[in-house]
């Protein structure tokens, strides 16, 4: 037996235009510029507005005769837009494209940078090596980690070259090629571990031969004691004075434990382009959206005239009707795209102004005055959803007198002080770093001691929280911070 039921439900659905706006909101300045160029290629209704065209349009508008008779246009009631609204609009973004020549952004372009991989390959090709060894060297250099270490199995690389490239190199020759690469600039590159890296550097250094010899002996025979800061054991085993041991350790500390750290690879070589610029003018701050290099898009007047002309006709062929439908769809898409860009700009500026107001002391006096703030604080103030705030702050940067910071930097939890104020956890990290920098080097503070110092400053914090923040700062435990 069939039964009929009624069910009332409330669902939230996003329109395609809302989805497009949300996607544009996530893009930073560089990504949005590329997105606009892609849209210009896909949508013929859109066109990029050049400065000369903008000036010409403005002159035509000034010289136009307002008393000219208007023709009656038969408008289809099914149309959800008015073409006339876009016939004389130079751009929905007039506040940006009508800028004066003095406002042009003439920042110098960053010079092209050569990656460390390319520098190593250039040095390798200078060496007079057989072709098969050059090929092996290229594979080794291409296998280096970001910090410059070679952590692959050399035997497996030799076997793969023989199997897939038909390049035969003996293990002995492969070891020789690896050692040659380790002597390239920077010395110690392609080492298999930290001990080998330091030994290569100290053997090929120009430091005092006596201390270099003793340093090499420490690294080769007493490496475990050195890593674990057991200086008394090293002093006893090698029968050294305190002053001599200190000189040797100072020499070792001059060596570079990460010779590949200066490599400028693909993502790291990219220059950060700030999305916002905050400048101090006299006693006031000016916030601008850094989009001067963004292509200015507008609706093509040629295609608008085509749409308008087809709407005047009473009889149209099926082909003309299909063309009109296509142009209508593209026009609707172009209209929403331009509106989404404008809405994105307004949303970004609204959020940036709110962040600035809440973190005014930070921009005025520096990082120590960063206040605790969460997404909800901004969302409540500007009456937007938390997810919108999250999309805006992710991957976007602001340039201000105190440096360049990602917007996410300004959001952090806080801890209460004895005075009733709240301190940002980023400020607490700064305090922990200052405490570690000023501690006695021969007797570093434990996490418990650091927590007690912070409590004395009125900040109540647990020892394990100190340990967590210390690890985030990449500060080793007290035992490993010990120095002579």
DADA-V189630 format. One record per residue. N is the residue number from 1. RES is the residue in one small letter. PHI is phi in whole degrees, -180 to 180 (999 if undefined). Layout:
n	res	phi
N	RES	PHI
N	RES	PHI
This chain:
n	res	phi
1	x	999
2	x	-80
3	x	-133
4	x	-101
5	x	-132
6	x	-112
7	x	-134
8	x	-103
9	x	-136
10	x	-111
11	x	-124
12	x	-108
13	x	-126
14	x	-96
15	x	-76
16	x	-56
17	x	-67
18	x	-67
19	x	-64
20	x	-61
21	x	-63
22	x	-63
23	x	-68
24	x	-65
25	x	-65
26	x	-78
27	x	-76
28	x	-84
29	x	-61
30	x	-66
31	x	-68
32	x	-67
33	x	-59
34	x	-68
35	x	-65
36	x	-65
37	x	-63
38	x	-65
39	x	-66
40	x	-63
41	x	-76
42	x	-85
43	x	-113
44	x	-68
45	x	-68
46	x	-83
47	x	-148
48	x	-82
49	x	-94
50	x	-92
51	x	-62
52	x	-64
53	x	-68
54	x	-64
55	x	-65
56	x	-64
57	x	-62
58	x	-66
59	x	-64
60	x	-64
61	x	-67
62	x	-70
63	x	-93
64	x	-71
65	x	-92
66	x	-72
67	x	-91
68	x	-66
69	x	-66
70	x	-99
71	x	-84
72	x	-76
73	x	-117
74	x	-85
75	x	-101
76	x	-74
77	x	-67
78	x	-76
79	x	-68
80	x	-100
81	x	-146
82	x	-115
83	x	-61
84	x	-60
85	x	-64
86	x	-112
87	x	-66
88	x	-116
89	x	-84
90	x	-64
91	x	-171
92	x	-70
93	x	-108
94	x	-63
95	x	-67
96	x	-98
97	x	-80
98	x	-91
99	x	-70
100	x	-79
101	x	-60
102	x	-69
103	x	-87
104	x	-61
105	x	-89
106	x	-106
107	x	-66
108	x	-66
109	x	-79
110	x	-64
111	x	-66
112	x	-66
113	x	-117
114	x	-94
115	x	-72
116	x	-66
117	x	-60
118	x	-65
119	x	-65
120	x	-67
121	x	-65
122	x	-62
123	x	-68
124	x	-64
125	x	-70
126	x	-75
127	x	-65
128	x	-86
129	x	-121
130	x	-60
131	x	-59
132	x	-66
133	x	-75
134	x	-63
135	x	-62
136	x	-62
137	x	-61
138	x	-64
139	x	-66
140	x	-62
141	x	-64
142	x	-70
143	x	-96
144	x	-69
145	x	-77
146	x	-62
147	x	-90
148	x	92
149	x	-94
150	x	-104
151	x	-110
152	x	-88
153	x	-86
154	x	-62
155	x	-62
156	x	-66
157	x	-64
158	x	-63
159	x	-66
160	x	-66
161	x	-62
162	x	-69
163	x	-78
164	x	-101
165	x	-108
166	x	56
167	x	-111
168	x	-105
169	x	-137
170	x	-74
171	x	-60
172	x	-63
173	x	-67
174	x	-64
175	x	-63
176	x	-65
177	x	-64
178	x	-62
179	x	-66
180	x	-66
181	x	-64
182	x	-65
183	x	-96
184	x	-72
185	x	-87
186	x	-82
187	x	-64
188	x	101
189	x	-65
190	x	69
191	x	-71
192	x	-88
193	x	-157
194	x	-65
195	x	-60
196	x	-64
197	x	-61
198	x	-69
199	x	-65
200	x	-60
201	x	-69
202	x	-72
203	x	-73
204	x	-117
205	x	-95
206	x	-106
207	x	-77
208	x	-55
209	x	-58
210	x	-65
211	x	-70
212	x	-64
213	x	-65
214	x	-67
215	x	-65
216	x	-63
217	x	-68
218	x	-65
219	x	-71
220	x	-92
221	x	-106
222	x	-129
223	x	-63
224	x	-62
225	x	-65
226	x	-65
227	x	-64
228	x	-92
229	x	60
230	x	-88
231	x	-70
232	x	-63
233	x	-66
234	x	-64
235	x	-62
236	x	-70
237	x	-63
238	x	-97
239	x	55
240	x	-111
241	x	-80
242	x	-63
243	x	-69
244	x	-66
245	x	-62
246	x	-64
247	x	-64
248	x	-65
249	x	-66
250	x	-62
251	x	-66
252	x	-64
253	x	-69
254	x	-78
255	x	-73
256	x	-97
257	x	-74
258	x	-132
259	x	-65
260	x	-98
261	x	-66
262	x	-89
263	x	-64
264	x	-110
265	x	-87
266	x	-48
267	x	-71
268	x	-73
269	x	-79
270	x	-70
271	x	-82
272	x	-74
273	x	-104
274	x	-65
275	x	-85
276	x	-130
277	x	-128
278	x	-112
279	x	-121
280	x	-97
281	x	-115
282	x	58
283	x	-106
284	x	-122
285	x	-112
286	x	-117
287	x	-106
288	x	-129
289	x	-89
290	x	-82
291	x	-128
292	x	-67
293	x	-87
294	x	-72
295	x	-61
296	x	-91
297	x	-109
298	x	-148
299	x	-84
300	x	-68
301	x	-67
302	x	-62
303	x	-72
304	x	-64
305	x	-65
306	x	-64
307	x	-63
308	x	-66
309	x	-66
310	x	-71
311	x	-72
312	x	-76
313	x	-70
314	x	-88
315	x	-120
316	x	-129
317	x	-79
318	x	-56
319	x	-67
320	x	-66
321	x	-64
322	x	-65
323	x	-64
324	x	-62
325	x	-64
326	x	-62
327	x	-65
328	x	-61
329	x	-64
330	x	-68
331	x	-66
332	x	-61
333	x	-64
334	x	-65
335	x	-62
336	x	-68
337	x	-65
338	x	-65
339	x	-65
340	x	-66
341	x	-64
342	x	-65
343	x	-66
344	x	-61
345	x	-62
346	x	-65
347	x	-66
348	x	-61
349	x	-66
350	x	-63
351	x	-71
352	x	-65
353	x	-64
354	x	-66
355	x	-62
356	x	-62
357	x	-63
358	x	-75
359	x	-111
360	x	-58
361	x	-62
362	x	-64
363	x	-69
364	x	-87
365	x	-123
366	x	115
367	x	-58
368	x	-65
369	x	-106
370	x	-69
371	x	-95
372	x	-61
373	x	-158
374	x	-122
375	x	-57
376	x	-63
377	x	-60
378	x	-73
379	x	-60
380	x	-67
381	x	-71
382	x	-100
383	x	59
384	x	-129
385	x	-76
386	x	-61
387	x	-63
388	x	-67
389	x	-61
390	x	-62
391	x	-65
392	x	-71
393	x	-78
394	x	-77
395	x	77
396	x	-116
397	x	-125
398	x	-126
399	x	-103
400	x	-141
401	x	-59
402	x	-100
403	x	121
404	x	-107
405	x	-134
406	x	-72
407	x	-61
408	x	-64
409	x	-60
410	x	-81
411	x	-107
412	x	-161
413	x	-78
414	x	-138
415	x	-122
416	x	-82
417	x	-109
418	x	-64
419	x	-81
420	x	91
421	x	-84
422	x	-114
423	x	-115
424	x	-67
425	x	-66
426	x	-68
427	x	-66
428	x	-65
429	x	-61
430	x	-63
431	x	-64
432	x	-62
433	x	-65
434	x	-64
435	x	-64
436	x	-68
437	x	-70
438	x	-100
439	x	-73
440	x	-63
441	x	-68
442	x	-84
443	x	-150
444	x	-64
445	x	-75
446	x	-79
447	x	-61
448	x	-66
449	x	-67
450	x	-63
451	x	-62
452	x	-66
453	x	-63
454	x	-69
455	x	-63
456	x	-62
457	x	-84
458	x	95
459	x	-107
460	x	-87
461	x	-145
462	x	-83
463	x	-61
464	x	-68
465	x	-70
466	x	-61
467	x	-62
468	x	-65
469	x	-66
470	x	-63
471	x	-67
472	x	-65
473	x	-81
474	x	59
475	x	-98
476	x	-67
477	x	-65
478	x	-57
479	x	-61
480	x	-87
481	x	-93
482	x	-68
483	x	-132
484	x	-79
